[in-house]
């Protein structure tokens, strides 16, 4: 009997996809393997200890430059594996418009 509650179609990676997780404030990061993923959830295997880090909410970083990332919240934790849900429409502080210097000619 399958007791997993997964939403949507999932893509499973045979050998995992190398990625990392990083805290919202950038104070910690860990290497992970992305085991499977859907539009709204993923399963990760974490390398290293998870004891001293806050896994309630963090970024899943998919590229070396950080341009491809998803904000996540932990759904479950079982040893070195984490089930996460992707957060959408996270309220962010509005950016202040930069004042450009005026040049007169």
Secondary structure, DSSP 8 states (H G I E B T S, - for coil): -------S--EEEEEEEEEEEEETTSS-EEEEEEEEE-SSEEEEEESS--TTS--SEEEEE-STTS-SEEEEEEEEEETTEEEEEE--S----------------
